[in-house]
Amino acid sequence: MEGRVDVDRNPIKPMTICMIGLSP
């Protein structure tokens, strides 16, 4: 869930998006 919030606040972070995609 932490990663999701990070993306919402920083949608320019591709690393976070990748983490969400890997997380089930």
C-alpha positions as CSV (number, residue, x, y, z in Angstrom):
1,M,0.0,0.0,0.0
2,E,2.9,2.3,0.7
3,G,4.1,2.0,-2.9
4,R,0.6,3.0,-4.2
5,V,0.6,6.2,-2.1
6,D,4.1,7.0,-3.4
7,V,2.9,6.8,-7.0
8,D,-0.1,8.9,-6.2
9,R,2.2,11.6,-4.8
10,N,5.1,11.0,-7.2
11,P,3.7,9.6,-10.5
12,I,7.1,10.4,-12.0
13,K,8.7,7.5,-10.1
14,P,9.0,4.5,-12.5
15,M,10.7,2.4,-9.8
16,T,7.6,2.6,-7.6
17,I,5.3,1.7,-10.6
18,C,7.5,-1.3,-11.3
19,M,7.3,-2.4,-7.6
20,I,3.5,-2.3,-7.8
21,G,3.4,-4.3,-11.0
22,L,5.6,-7.0,-9.4
23,S,3.6,-7.0,-6.2
24,P,0.4,-9.2,-6.4
